[in-house]
Amino acid sequence: MFDPEILVAPFILFMIFVAPLWLILHYRSKKQVSQGLSEHEHRQLLELAQKAEKMAERVETLEALLDQESPQWRRKV
Protein backbone atom coordinates (compact mmCIF):
# COMPACT_ATOMS: atom_id res chain seq x y z
CA MET A 1 0.00 0.00 0.00
CA PHE A 2 0.97 3.63 0.51
CA ASP A 3 4.03 4.24 2.65
CA PRO A 4 3.84 7.67 4.42
CA GLU A 5 7.56 7.53 5.20
CA ILE A 6 8.22 8.39 1.54
CA LEU A 7 6.87 11.90 2.14
CA VAL A 8 8.96 12.62 5.26
CA ALA A 9 12.21 13.56 3.48
CA PRO A 10 10.60 15.90 0.90
CA PHE A 11 8.53 17.52 3.66
CA ILE A 12 11.62 18.14 5.81
CA LEU A 13 13.51 19.59 2.84
CA PHE A 14 10.55 21.82 2.02
CA MET A 15 10.32 23.09 5.60
CA ILE A 16 14.08 23.76 5.84
CA PHE A 17 14.72 25.41 2.48
CA VAL A 18 11.59 26.44 0.61
CA ALA A 19 9.24 27.62 3.38
CA PRO A 20 11.64 30.15 4.99
CA LEU A 21 12.64 31.59 1.62
CA TRP A 22 8.99 31.80 0.62
CA LEU A 23 8.10 33.66 3.83
CA ILE A 24 11.02 36.07 3.52
CA LEU A 25 10.16 36.97 -0.07
CA HIS A 26 6.46 37.25 0.74
CA TYR A 27 6.93 39.71 3.60
CA ARG A 28 9.58 41.66 1.71
CA SER A 29 7.11 42.24 -1.12
CA LYS A 30 4.38 43.20 1.40
CA LYS A 31 6.77 45.76 2.92
CA GLN A 32 7.55 47.28 -0.48
CA VAL A 33 3.86 47.56 -1.34
CA SER A 34 3.06 49.25 1.96
CA GLN A 35 5.83 51.84 1.48
CA GLY A 36 4.00 53.35 -1.48
CA LEU A 37 5.48 54.78 -4.64
CA SER A 38 9.15 55.56 -4.97
CA GLU A 39 10.26 59.01 -6.10
CA HIS A 40 10.84 57.72 -9.63
CA GLU A 41 7.43 56.04 -9.79
CA HIS A 42 5.73 59.18 -8.47
CA ARG A 43 7.46 61.29 -11.13
CA GLN A 44 6.40 58.82 -13.84
CA LEU A 45 2.81 58.92 -12.58
CA LEU A 46 2.75 62.72 -12.77
CA GLU A 47 4.19 62.67 -16.30
CA LEU A 48 1.58 60.14 -17.41
CA ALA A 49 -1.20 62.24 -15.87
CA GLN A 50 0.04 65.30 -17.77
CA LYS A 51 0.19 63.34 -21.02
CA ALA A 52 -3.35 62.05 -20.43
CA GLU A 53 -4.59 65.63 -19.90
CA LYS A 54 -2.92 66.74 -23.14
CA MET A 55 -4.47 63.81 -25.01
CA ALA A 56 -7.92 64.67 -23.61
CA GLU A 57 -7.49 68.27 -24.80
CA ARG A 58 -6.46 67.05 -28.25
CA VAL A 59 -9.47 64.75 -28.49
CA GLU A 60 -11.77 67.63 -27.52
CA THR A 61 -10.17 69.84 -30.16
CA LEU A 62 -10.51 67.15 -32.83
CA GLU A 63 -14.14 66.55 -31.90
CA ALA A 64 -14.85 70.28 -32.12
CA LEU A 65 -13.22 70.43 -35.57
CA LEU A 66 -15.19 67.41 -36.72
CA ASP A 67 -18.41 68.94 -35.38
CA GLN A 68 -17.74 72.03 -37.51
CA GLU A 69 -16.68 70.13 -40.64
CA SER A 70 -19.11 67.22 -40.50
CA PRO A 71 -21.86 67.57 -37.88
CA GLN A 72 -23.17 64.04 -38.57
CA TRP A 73 -19.87 62.26 -37.87
CA ARG A 74 -20.99 60.91 -34.48
CA ARG A 75 -23.92 59.06 -36.07
CA LYS A 76 -21.60 57.34 -38.56
CA VAL A 77 -19.59 55.69 -35.82
C-alpha positions as CSV (number, residue, x, y, z in Angstrom):
1,M,0.0,0.0,0.0
2,F,1.0,3.6,0.5
3,D,4.0,4.2,2.7
4,P,3.8,7.7,4.4
5,E,7.6,7.5,5.2
6,I,8.2,8.4,1.5
7,L,6.9,11.9,2.1
8,V,9.0,12.6,5.3
9,A,12.2,13.6,3.5
10,P,10.6,15.9,0.9
11,F,8.5,17.5,3.7
12,I,11.6,18.1,5.8
13,L,13.5,19.6,2.8
14,F,10.6,21.8,2.0
15,M,10.3,23.1,5.6
16,I,14.1,23.8,5.8
17,F,14.7,25.4,2.5
18,V,11.6,26.4,0.6
19,A,9.2,27.6,3.4
20,P,11.6,30.1,5.0
21,L,12.6,31.6,1.6
22,W,9.0,31.8,0.6
23,L,8.1,33.7,3.8
24,I,11.0,36.1,3.5
25,L,10.2,37.0,-0.1
26,H,6.5,37.3,0.7
27,Y,6.9,39.7,3.6
28,R,9.6,41.7,1.7
29,S,7.1,42.2,-1.1
30,K,4.4,43.2,1.4
31,K,6.8,45.8,2.9
32,Q,7.6,47.3,-0.5
33,V,3.9,47.6,-1.3
34,S,3.1,49.2,2.0
35,Q,5.8,51.8,1.5
36,G,4.0,53.3,-1.5
37,L,5.5,54.8,-4.6
38,S,9.1,55.6,-5.0
39,E,10.3,59.0,-6.1
40,H,10.8,57.7,-9.6
41,E,7.4,56.0,-9.8
42,H,5.7,59.2,-8.5
43,R,7.5,61.3,-11.1
44,Q,6.4,58.8,-13.8
45,L,2.8,58.9,-12.6
46,L,2.8,62.7,-12.8
47,E,4.2,62.7,-16.3
48,L,1.6,60.1,-17.4
49,A,-1.2,62.2,-15.9
50,Q,0.0,65.3,-17.8
51,K,0.2,63.3,-21.0
52,A,-3.4,62.1,-20.4
53,E,-4.6,65.6,-19.9
54,K,-2.9,66.7,-23.1
55,M,-4.5,63.8,-25.0
56,A,-7.9,64.7,-23.6
57,E,-7.5,68.3,-24.8
58,R,-6.5,67.1,-28.3
59,V,-9.5,64.8,-28.5
60,E,-11.8,67.6,-27.5
61,T,-10.2,69.8,-30.2
62,L,-10.5,67.1,-32.8
63,E,-14.1,66.5,-31.9
64,A,-14.8,70.3,-32.1
65,L,-13.2,70.4,-35.6
66,L,-15.2,67.4,-36.7
67,D,-18.4,68.9,-35.4
68,Q,-17.7,72.0,-37.5
69,E,-16.7,70.1,-40.6
70,S,-19.1,67.2,-40.5
71,P,-21.9,67.6,-37.9
72,Q,-23.2,64.0,-38.6
73,W,-19.9,62.3,-37.9
74,R,-21.0,60.9,-34.5
75,R,-23.9,59.1,-36.1
76,K,-21.6,57.3,-38.6
77,V,-19.6,55.7,-35.8
